[in-house]
């Protein structure tokens, strides 16, 4: 790990200003992803701005009947919150499907949204990776790509966004609140928060330099029955090959989002209108532009079977 300087911020605006003003600076909260990447010298920040003391760790009711979740709320606290368990159960299930209990105790809501890919080529500094070193190439495209993306990818990168929580957030139409280095705030629909890779896979979100996540807001709960099914190579502490988050209503309508298949949580609202026709129709529409590799083409029928299982459970 390379040397760096460190400071504790005393306000969100001050934290944003400090990161924006220092070349190579990064925010740190739980550190469950950043510290690992620093040890491997994939991330080499010159300065760390600690945001853990900013008081952004509460969950509050909104006037519209939703919830406002502070960026520093731990994954454990969020998944265990009574209102989340009752009205946003898909979020509880998604969070508890990820990582270990110890990591969930440290991982934060904002940091979870910002976690970087777990592509093995990204982690191997001996191989080219456009996310790690822009312009160096993508070893994954002609390599072992079983775990990687089938849709929303590009000729520059086929890595997937690895998280579970964000898939549920996308299903629930969450909004990410931020503060910029000039003190201005903005609200970003989580649907627009993560970018597709295109020609710049090293730019993963729409955040500006120094922009700090302060909260995530959930709208009124969608009702219905909530599901999160995660298919992986082992039962725990593994990232999704495919995951399905769904809210299904008694009349067969609902919402569905997929994880483990794209650079961002994958939800195609037009496909949801086909839910009464079954999983095959939904997946054909949601993955109409898929570009799987030889190694991961199984992910599309796996997504269909996983969604079919969710629909069958909802009908039982």
C-alpha atoms as one frame of an Amber mdcrd trajectory, in Angstrom:
protein
   0.000   0.000   0.000   1.364   3.390  -0.956   1.626   6.332   1.419  -1.282
   8.765   1.598  -2.465  11.655   3.732  -5.647  11.582   5.786  -8.220  13.954
   7.239 -11.597  13.755   8.961 -14.269  15.950   7.423 -16.626  17.964   9.639
 -19.425  18.508   7.108 -20.574  17.008   3.806 -19.709  20.193   1.907 -16.237
  20.330   3.472 -15.642  16.688   2.546 -16.655  17.357  -1.054 -14.425  20.416
  -1.215 -11.441  18.516   0.186 -11.717  15.703  -2.355 -12.285  18.066  -5.270
  -9.311  20.232  -4.271  -6.755  17.416  -3.998  -5.661  15.456  -7.038  -6.103
  11.747  -6.384  -8.207  12.180  -3.237 -10.929   9.690  -2.260 -13.699   9.485
   0.310 -13.535   6.658   2.830 -16.263   5.357   5.128 -16.468   1.609   5.816
 -13.576   0.945   3.432 -14.695  -2.603   2.651 -13.875  -2.233  -1.056 -11.430
   0.678  -1.189  -8.909  -0.728   1.283  -8.691  -4.038  -0.585  -8.052  -2.184
  -3.836  -5.403  -0.021  -2.170  -3.551  -3.102  -0.933  -3.407  -4.364  -4.521
  -2.420  -0.891  -5.793  -5.424  -0.818  -8.084  -6.581   2.258  -6.201  -3.717
   4.581  -5.226  -5.305   7.629  -3.560  -2.962  10.385  -2.463  -5.351  11.629
   0.205  -8.266  10.038   2.091 -11.151  12.107   3.435 -12.951  10.246   6.208
 -16.711  10.922   6.222 -17.677   8.612   9.086 -18.326  11.436  11.568 -20.818
  13.401   9.457 -23.956  12.051  11.131 -25.362  10.682   7.875 -26.360   7.405
   9.484 -30.093   7.737  10.131 -33.203   6.351   8.428 -36.121   8.784   8.394
 -39.693   8.794   7.118 -40.378  11.188   4.248 -43.460  13.321   3.866 -44.415
  11.306   0.787 -44.540   8.032   2.716 -41.118   6.752   1.750 -37.766   6.536
   3.517 -34.614   8.651   3.461 -31.542   6.522   4.160 -28.335   8.270   5.175
 -25.289   7.341   3.155 -23.503   6.008   6.264 -26.276   3.638   7.330 -24.657
   0.218   7.480 -25.961  -2.621   5.359 -26.819  -4.508   8.551 -28.825  -1.615
  10.004 -30.645  -1.007   6.728 -31.645  -4.628   6.186 -32.839  -4.948   9.792
 -34.861  -1.724   9.939 -38.506  -2.592  10.767 -39.966  -0.385   8.041 -37.586
  -1.797   5.424 -38.376  -5.374   6.437 -42.119  -4.677   6.283 -42.512  -2.436
   3.230 -39.313  -2.890   1.195 -38.585  -6.544   1.851 -36.793  -6.975  -1.481
 -34.127  -4.609  -0.165 -33.627  -6.604   3.025 -33.363  -9.826   1.024 -30.909
  -8.372  -1.482 -28.609  -6.984   1.214 -28.619 -10.215   3.190 -27.722 -12.144
   0.039 -24.474 -10.188  -0.233 -21.093 -10.565   1.482 -20.777 -11.744   5.088
 -22.285 -10.494   8.314 -18.985  -8.901   9.294 -18.747  -6.975   6.035 -22.384
  -5.900   6.205 -21.664  -4.446   9.639 -19.062  -2.105   8.101 -20.317  -1.549
   4.559 -22.347   1.626   4.064 -25.275   2.453   1.821 -23.326   4.973  -0.254
 -20.223   2.830  -0.447 -22.247  -0.181  -1.548 -23.545   1.772  -4.536 -19.973
   2.731  -5.434 -18.322  -0.673  -5.162 -16.208  -1.595  -8.150 -16.368  -4.687
 -10.314 -15.005  -8.042  -9.179 -13.789  -9.003 -12.655 -10.673 -11.155 -12.127
  -8.842  -9.290 -14.904  -9.491  -5.989 -13.145  -7.859  -7.451 -10.030  -4.842
  -8.896 -11.871  -2.417  -6.016 -12.383  -0.298  -8.139 -14.737  -3.044  -8.105
 -17.371  -4.528  -5.241 -19.414  -7.769  -3.681 -18.167  -9.407  -0.547 -19.500
 -11.094   0.058 -16.146  -7.806  -0.047 -14.281  -5.634   1.577 -16.959  -7.675
   3.297 -19.701  -6.520   2.407 -23.190  -4.581  -0.711 -22.173  -7.167  -3.157
 -23.551  -9.567  -5.719 -22.097  -8.103  -9.143 -21.356 -11.535 -10.459 -20.394
 -13.027 -10.241 -23.893 -10.851 -13.075 -25.181 -10.358 -14.642 -21.768 -12.458
 -16.574 -19.283 -15.707 -14.631 -19.156 -18.120 -16.944 -17.356 -18.836 -14.437
 -14.575 -18.987 -11.369 -16.831 -21.595  -9.286 -18.645 -23.994 -10.277 -21.399
 -25.740  -6.942 -21.995 -24.863  -3.248 -21.750 -21.198  -4.103 -22.314 -18.883
  -2.716 -24.998 -15.778  -3.535 -27.015 -13.780  -1.881 -24.215 -15.160  -3.786
 -21.209 -17.484  -6.669 -20.344 -17.306  -6.419 -16.549 -20.458  -6.441 -14.438
 -21.569  -4.327 -11.509 -21.291  -6.821  -8.624 -23.680  -5.600  -5.926 -27.025
  -6.872  -4.716 -28.403  -3.860  -2.845 -28.424  -1.652  -5.938 -30.525  -4.178
  -7.860 -33.263  -3.799  -5.241 -32.782  -0.017  -5.200 -33.299   0.044  -8.971
 -36.471  -2.029  -8.614 -37.771   0.412  -5.988 -37.005   3.562  -8.069 -34.631
   4.937  -5.445 -33.096   8.403  -5.796 -29.487   9.208  -4.827 -28.927  12.550
  -3.087 -25.524  14.238  -3.322 -23.604  17.384  -2.465 -21.005  18.877  -4.805
 -17.786  20.680  -3.969 -19.507  24.050  -4.476 -22.167  23.129  -1.921 -24.885
  22.564  -4.518 -27.032  19.475  -4.100 -28.754  17.261  -6.623 -30.975  14.192
  -6.815 -30.088  11.410  -9.251 -32.502   8.563 -10.050 -30.635   5.335  -9.365
 -31.612   4.291 -12.909 -29.227   6.995 -14.170 -26.551   6.670 -11.484 -24.383
   3.887 -12.958 -23.077   4.328 -16.505 -22.794   1.791 -19.281 -19.159   1.167
 -20.168 -19.003   2.541 -23.721 -15.513   3.825 -24.517 -14.793   4.951 -20.933
 -15.309   1.980 -18.596 -13.112   3.617 -15.948 -15.901   6.197 -15.413 -18.488
   4.129 -13.579 -21.062   6.636 -12.288 -22.387  10.077 -13.158 -20.833  11.622
 -10.035 -18.621  14.643 -10.604 -15.158  14.925  -8.989 -15.650  15.527  -5.286
 -19.392  14.834  -5.349 -20.464  13.023  -2.174 -23.510  10.793  -1.723 -25.437
  12.014   1.322 -28.572   9.843   1.222 -30.740   7.491  -0.797 -34.476   8.127
  -0.863 -37.103   5.457  -1.450 -40.569   6.454  -2.712 -43.751   5.040  -1.270
 -43.578   1.237  -1.061 -44.863  -0.634  -4.112 -46.861  -3.251  -2.207 -47.136
  -6.753  -3.601 -44.887  -9.702  -2.778 -41.137  -9.135  -2.758 -38.480 -11.557
  -4.000 -34.718 -11.647  -4.421 -33.302 -14.830  -5.909 -29.524 -15.001  -6.359
 -27.849 -17.775  -8.350 -24.152 -18.199  -7.581 -21.413 -20.800  -7.525 -21.658
 -21.313  -3.764 -24.327 -20.500  -1.203 -22.531 -17.658   0.564 -19.915 -14.988
   0.026 -20.116 -15.194  -3.752 -21.209 -12.738  -6.395 -24.204 -13.411  -8.588
 -24.066 -15.250 -11.860 -27.638 -13.978 -12.189 -29.934 -12.409  -9.634 -33.591
 -11.484  -9.942 -35.317  -8.834  -7.834 -39.078  -8.699  -8.239 -42.202  -7.140
  -6.806 -45.261  -9.033  -8.028 -48.890  -8.030  -7.583 -51.837 -10.427  -7.166
 -52.969  -9.781 -10.763 -49.631 -10.964 -12.163 -48.237  -7.518 -12.948 -45.158
  -6.125 -11.263 -41.546  -5.086 -11.576 -38.370  -7.042 -12.210 -34.650  -6.208
 -12.255 -31.614  -8.405 -12.907 -28.151  -8.424 -11.367 -24.896 -10.078 -12.418
 -25.497  -9.491 -16.128 -24.572  -5.885 -16.941 -22.506  -2.844 -15.874 -25.469
  -1.699 -13.780 -28.621  -3.209 -12.295 -30.574  -4.237 -15.373 -34.218  -3.229
 -15.527 -36.216  -2.770 -18.730 -39.610  -1.343 -17.821 -41.066  -2.283 -21.208
 -40.338  -5.935 -20.412 -42.324  -5.741 -17.185 -45.550  -5.290 -19.120 -45.003
  -8.866 -20.329 -44.951 -10.418 -16.845 -48.492 -11.861 -17.202 -47.209 -13.772
 -20.251 -44.426 -15.431 -18.265 -40.668 -15.384 -17.763 -39.721 -16.237 -21.342
 -41.455 -13.164 -22.772 -39.928 -10.891 -20.139 -36.377 -12.159 -20.622 -36.597
 -12.076 -24.413 -37.506  -8.381 -24.218 -35.123  -7.449 -21.397 -32.157  -9.166
 -23.079 -33.035  -8.379 -26.681 -29.700  -6.595 -27.241 -27.552  -9.111 -25.378
 -24.045  -9.875 -26.625 -22.977 -12.900 -24.580 -19.653 -14.650 -24.985 -19.218
 -18.366 -25.493 -18.479 -18.722 -21.775 -21.493 -16.850 -20.408 -24.312 -17.376
 -22.895 -25.890 -19.647 -20.255 -26.795 -16.524 -18.240 -29.785 -15.674 -20.424
 -31.618 -19.006 -20.016 -30.532 -18.937 -16.361 -32.209 -15.539 -15.961 -35.378
 -16.985 -17.516 -35.382 -20.015 -15.210 -34.711 -17.883 -12.147 -37.533 -15.494
 -12.994 -39.826 -18.445 -13.723 -39.069 -19.741 -10.243 -39.948 -16.362  -8.731
 -43.252 -16.247 -10.639 -44.103 -19.795  -9.586 -43.384 -18.954  -5.950 -45.555
 -15.847  -6.155 -48.456 -17.978  -7.416 -48.079 -20.621  -4.710
